Every structure is written in structure tokens, then in C-alpha cells.
């Protein structure tokens, strides 16, 4: 009998060991998990944060938390976000916000370097944060207290309504409370120790973000934070027949703020947050949001916080919250719960977008939307990143799909097949996943037993 993986193995897409395990079925080389160096090299991201913090008297951990809240510390190869923000610190250049140009003036760095060079981008963000702190009247003693930076973080992240600014700043302080442990490009680990910080909200203290102050009339669990009236069309020309799934290419609060920007010329009905699935409505369902060109008249657009290239944004909380919203929409408008009527932005005729992209787990999402009334099988959690689903239960069979990150799958049956070995453990059991039409090694089913309890043999 083949052995199972031990319980409690670290299972996060940010952990190099997990990535190595997931690559075991793809034939790709496993990256080494380097031990942290006693002193960060001069060109490291950690050293860039430390030096920028000292140079501009900005708390280092606040600087990291702002970047993590914006991009998960991913520069996205210099490509802009939805609202034209650049780098891991999301320096913005659009008609209403010019933190990129402000950073260039304050630091003497070129705009080109601020966009693509991580060190310059961090220095630029620190300079902007310090300038905002000076405008807010923070003196040297204030700058030593993390809680005093709350209004500064709010102004840095969102220039729309006060509610959007508070959503942004709250997210930054949630990051400080929970801490950060992530790897940036190149494998370097960046950490922030979790701590309890009492934010001094100042002018934002009376700004509501809860259901009582800004609840959606269309979908009561959502907040209401309206888009600028020139970024959508009042009323509808067609019946609602479709839900369109998007990815924001930016942060939750930043996207809500962008919809409030008169120059955006874009909007969506709903935005879903990655960390906890919180939903904000920006356009009434009875109005036509500008989100999918030809599909605008007959669809509801649902944006999901994150970036197409990074599956870590697509959390279980996001999937479940979004699926509940889509269930509400299908019930309300009589929309069939199938992939012909619940589509990705990339699938709408006449569009050139790629979202939600290859990492969006359609099978899991649709199973949640259906409430598992559309298929059979027992749900199990998985772990690992880019785990192969094979046509037959062996590693040399064709790859028919992949599990982009830790998720849940429905297992119809299991069978003994090709032996899979990893890290001294082996297993020849494979699970058949009806939503994918293929098999996955039981090594990547997140339970203690190699042979899944209660699941029949195929």
C-alpha cells in the first residue's frame, strides 16, 4: 500500500516547496528554497524597502503593507494596471492622479525607471507617502507611530470617494495586523511581523463602509459605492441574460476609485475583494455598465480583485462570495447556470481582453454557482500550484487541465494507476474529477489517506 503525505505540510502558493511539489507532475525543474541571507544584498527588495524607509522617514512595514495591498509586491513586468499604475508600489499616472510624476519630481528618478525598476519604484512611493504625511501635518513623533499614517495611506491609494479611500486604508492596516510572508520575483522572501495596530482614522472615522451606511439595494450583502455617472449608461436596452466574469488588474479599492474617475470611461456592476470576498456594487443592475463592449446591454459585470497572471489572488473566499452573487443574479433574471450564460470577459464577442485568464478555476466556480446540483462526487480540498489533471491516471497521459492553486474538487471515483513519487513519498492512487474530465494524483488531495475514504473505485 502506498503511503500518504504527512498532515500539516505547508500549502501556500507563496511557498517554494509547494511550487516544487506541484511541478513534479509537469516535468519542470523544482526551484530551490534558499535560506534567508544574514544580510540582504544591496540590490535586494528588502534592502530597497529599508533604505527608502530611512531616507524618507516612512515606517518600513507600512511601506511593505501598502505595496502588498496594491500588488502583492508584484511589479507585473512594468505593465500598467487598469488605472495606469506601475510597479509593485502602484505609482499612478492618469488624468486625476499623478503619483508617478510626483515621485519623479521628488526623487529625481526618471518616469521610465520608476515604472520598471523595483528599487526606484519603492523609493518613489516612499517619497510620495512622506509628502502626503507632511501635507497631513505629521511631525517626527507622529511618523514613528504606525497608527498615525492611516489618512496618508487612504490618500495614497484612492482618490475617489472617502468610502473608497477608507476601504483602501483598512486593507493596508489589515495587512499590518495579519503580517506578510511572501516571495517576490527571484525568490527573495519579504516579511512583516503581524501586530495589533490601532489606526487613527481622523477625517475618515465617520466614513461608513458597513452594510448600514452604504448597502446595495440590488444585493443586500454588498456595499454601495457608486461609479461616476459618465462611466455608464442609465437604463437598459435589453433583458439581462449573461454574467461576465472579470479580473480587475488592480486592487479592490483602487478599482472602485477608478470607476469614480471621470476619465475612466469604464465601470462594472460589482467588485469582489480577494482577501475575504467582500463585494461592492458600483452600478445598479438596471443600468448599463461599460465593461464588456458588445455584451454591455444584456450582461452584469462582476470584477474580481487581482491580476490575470497571479493565481494567488483567487482565494476560496472570493470564489464563494462571487458564486453566491452569481446565484442571486441567475435566480433574479432567470439566467441558466451554465457556461453559455456565465462567461469570461475574453469569451465575449468583439473583446480583446484575456481575463479572467488560465488561472481562473471555472470548474470549481461553476460547481459553487450550481450548488453542486449539476454533478456528482464528493468534495475534497487540494493543495499545490499548477497541478496537472491527466486524461488517464498516469503522468505520461495527456494533460487536459490544471488546478492553478489550492482549491476544492469533486471526486467521482478513484483508481490505482501510475506511481507518482515526491520527496520520499509515493502514491499510485488517482482521483477522477468529473468537472475536468480527467484524473489527478491523490498526492495533491489534501487529506491524510492515500486512498480517499468513502470514495468508490472507478
N, C-alpha and C positions, 0 to 999 in steps of 0.2 A: 504494500500500500504506500503510495507516495505521500510525503509529508506536506503539511500546510505551512504557510508563512506565520511567524510568531505574531501574536496580538501586540498592538501598540506601536508598530513600525510607523515612523513619521510619514505622513501622507499629505504633502502640500506641493503644489506646482512650483513653489519657490525653492524647494529643497533639491540640491543636486543629486542626492541619492535616489530620490523618486524618479527624477528625469532619467537617470541611468537605468532604472528598472523598467520604465516604460519603453525605453529604446531597445530593450532586449529582444522584443519581437519584430523590430523593424530592420535589424541588421546594422543600425547606425552605431558608431563608437560611443562609449559611455564617457561623459566628461568626468574628470577627477574633481573631487570636492577638496579644494585646497584649504589648509588650516590658516586661520587669520594671522597675518604677519604682526610681529610685535610693534612695528612702526609702519604706518601707511606710507607707501611710496609717494614722491612728490606729485605724480600725475594721477593719483587715485581720487575717486569721488569723495571718499571720506576726508581726505586732506583738503579737497576743494571746499567742502562744507565748513570744515574747521577754520580755514583761512578767511573765507568770506564772512563767517560769523564774527571773527575777531576784528576784521578790517572795518566792518560797518556796525559793530556793537548790536548784533541781532542774535538772539539765542539760537545756538546751533540746532537744537532739537525742534524748535519752531520752524526753522528753515527747511529741515528734512520733512516735517509733517505737512507743510504747505506743498512741497513737491510731490510727496506721496499722495496727498489728496487730489492733486491735479492729474497726475500721470502714472502713479505707482513707480515713480522715478525711472520712467522710460522716455528717452528722447525721440523715439519713433523716427530715427534716422533723418532728423531735420525736417520731416514733413509736418505741415500745419494741421492744427485741429480744426473743428468745424467753424470756430470763430476766429481763425487765423492766429492761433497761439503756437509758440515754438519752444522746443526743448523740454527737459524734464521739469522745469520750473514754470512752463507755460507763459512765456512773455508774449504779450498780445499786441497785434497791430491791425486795428480796424477803425472805421470812421469814428467810433465812440470811445475806444480805448487804445492807449498808445504806451503801454508799459515797455514794449520792446524799444521804441525810440527814446523813452525816458531813461531806460537802462544804458543806452548808448551815450546819452549826454552825461549821465552821472559817472560812468566808468571810463569813458574814452574808448571802449571796445567798439569794433565795427558791428553793424547790424548783421552782416554775414556770419561773423564769429559768434555772436550772441545766439543766432539761430541753430548753429550746428556744433559748436564747441561746448562740451558739458561744463567745463570749468568756467568759461566766460558766462554761460547761461546762469550758473549758480551765483557768480559774483554780481551779475546784473540784477537778479532777483533780490539779493541781499541789499543792494543799493536802493532799489525801489521801496522795499519794506522799510528801510531806515528813513527814507524821505517821507513816507506816509506816517511813520512814527513821529517825526519832527512836526509834521502838519497837525497831528493829533495832540501835540503838546507833551509827549512822553519825555521825561527827563531821565538822567542816568539811572536813578534808583528804580524808576518805572520800568526801564528797559531790562532790568535784571529779573523782573517778575513775569513769568510766562503768562499769567492771567491778564496782565495789563495790555497784552498785544491783541486781544480779541477784536476791537474795532479796526485795527490795522489789517488783520487777516481778512476781515469782511470786505474792506475797501479794495484790497489786492485782488480778491477772487471774483467779485461780482459787482458790476456797475449798473445793474438794472434796479429792481425794487429792493427796499430794505429787507423784505422777506427772503429774496434770493441771496442777498448778502449774508443774512443770518444762517441760512441753510449751509452756505459755504463755510463760514467760520465755525459753526457747530461741527461740521465734518472734520475740520482741522483739529479741533480740541478732542473729538472722539479718537482720532489717530494718536494724539498725545496720551490719552487715557489708556488706550489699548496697547500702545507701543508699536514699533516697526521692526521687522526682521525679514529682510528681502535681499535678493541678489540683483545687481544691476548688470548691464552688458559687460561681458568679460569675466563674470563670475564673482566679482568683489561683493562682499556682504556689507550692507548698511543696516545699522540697528539704532533704535531709540528705546530706552527702557520705559516700560509702562509706568505711569504715575497719575496720581489724582491732582488735577489742576482745576481750580475754581475760576472760571472765566469772568472777567469784569466786562459785561456786555455794553455798558454805557448807553449810548443812544439807541442801541438795538434791544435793550431789555424789554421794551414794551411791544416789540415786533412779534406778532404771532406766527408760529409755524405749525401749530397743532390743529386738530380737527375742529375745535370750537371756533377758531378765528378765521380760518380760510378753507373751509371744507368745500369739496366739489359737489355741485348739485346733481351732476350726472352719475357720479360714482362715489358714494359717501366715504369709503376708506381713503380716498385721495385728497391731497391738499389742492387748493385753488390758487394759482399764481399766473395771472393772465398774460398772454403774449400781446405785443403791440398790435393795435387794430389794423395797421397797414401790412402786417405779415400773414394775414389770412383773409378769406372772403366770408362775409356774413351770409348765412343760409346755405342751402344745398340745392343742386340741380338734379341730383339722382338719389335713389334709395341707397342705403348703406348695405353693401353685400360682402365686404372684404376687410380683413385686418392686416395691416402691413407692419412687419417687424423690422425695426431699425437698430443700429448701434450709433451712439452719439458722436464718436470720435472726439471725445472731450469729457469733462466731468459733469456730474448731475446738476449742481448749482450753476456751473458755467453755461450749460445748455439752456437752462431755464432763463438765465440772464440774456443769452444771445437771442432767444425768441422775443425778448422785450426790447431789443435794439432796433431802432427804425431802419437801419441799413441792412438788416439781416435778410429780409425778403424770404424768410423760411420759418416754419413752425411745425409743431406736431401736437396732437391732442393730448398725449400723455408722455411722461418721462419716468423711468423706473430706476431707482438707485441700486448700485451693486451691493453695498455692504449689508443692507437689511431689507431690501425690496420696497422701501418707501416709494410712493407714487405721487407725482404732482401732475395735475391737469393744467394745460396752458391754453387750450382752445376747446370750446364746447363741442360736443358731438354733433350738434345740429348745424355747426358752421364748418366751412371747408378749410382745413389746414393745408398749408403748402409744404408737402413732404415727399410726394412721390409722382409728380408730374401728371401723367395720364390717368393715374389711379386716384388723384385727389377728390374728384366729385363723388366717388362711391365707396371710399375707404375711411377707416380710422387709423391714424398713425400712432404707433407705440414705440418710443425711443428707449433704448437701454444703455445705461452709463457704461462707457468703456471704449476700447479700441478693437477693431476687427482682428488685428494681429496678435492680441494677447488674451488667451482663454481664461486667465486668472480673474478677469472682471466678471465672468459669467457664473455667479455663485448660485447655490441652490436656493437661497432666499430670493434672489432676483427671478429665477425661473418660476418658482412657486407663486410669487406675487403677481408676476406678469400673466401667468396662466390663469389665475383667478380673475384678473381683469378681462382677459380674452373670453373666459367662460361667461362673464357678465355680458360682454358685447354680443356674443353669439346667441345667448338667451334673449336679449333685448331686441335684436334685429332679425332673428331667425336665420342666422348665418350657419351653414353646415360646418361642423367641426372636422374639416379635412384640409389637406394641403393645397387644394384648389382655391380655397377661400381664406386661408391663413397663410400668407406668403411673405417672403423676404423682400426687402427693397430691391435687391438685384433681380428678382423674378418679375418685376412689374414691367410691362412693355414700354419701350422708349426711355429706359433709365440706363445710366452709365455707372451706377454705384455698385459696390461689391458687398455691402452689408446685408445680413449680419455675418457673412463670411463662413469659412470652413470650420471654425471652432464652435459655432452655434450648434447645440445638440438638439436637432429637430425632433428626433425620436423621443427623447425624454420630455421635451416641451409639449409635444402633441399628446403624450400619454397623460400629462398633467391636465392639459386642456380638456381631454375627454373624460378625465376622472377614472382612467383605466377601464372605461366601458367599451373601448374599441379593440380590445385584445385580451389575450390570456397570459398567464405567467405569474411568477412570484417576484416581487421587487427585492433587489439586493443593492447595497452600496458598492461602489467601485473605488479604486484608487489608481494613481498613476496618470501620466500625461501622454497623449498621442498613442494610446493603446490600440493595437490592431484588432479589428473584427475580421475573421477569415471566412472564406466561402465554405471550407471544410475544417474539421478540428485538427489542424496541423500547421506548423509555421511555414511550410512551403506551399500552402494553398494561397489562392489569390486574396488580396486584401480588398474587402468590399466596403469598409467604412472604418472609422476610428472613433475612440472616445477621447475628446480633447482634453478632459481633465476629470477630477473626481466628480462622480455623478451617481445616478441611480438607474438601474436597468431592470427590465422584466425578463426573467429566465423561464423559458417554457419547459426545458428538459436538459439533461446533461449526459455526456458520453465520454468514455475513455478514448483518447486519440494520441496525437504526437506528444512526446515528452518535452516539457519546457523546463529549463534549468536556469536558476538565477541565484547568485550569492550563496551558493551551497545548498539551496533548496530545489526541489524538483516536484513536478506535478504533471500527470498525464490526463487530468480531467478538464473537460471543456464544457462551457455552457452555451446553449443555443438561445440567441436573442431574437425573438420574432419581429421586434421593431426594426432590426437592422438586416434581417435575413442572413445571419451568419453566426459564427462561433467566436467566443473569447476564452482565453485560458483562465481557469479558475484561480490562478495565482493573483489575478487582478480583481477578483471578487473579494470584497473587504470583510471576510468572516474568518473565523479560526479554523474551520474544517476544510480540508482539500476537496472532499465530496460534499456538496451542499445538502444540508439536512432538509428533508421534506420535498425535494425536487426529484421527479421521476427520471428514469433512464430513457434516452431517446430511442 
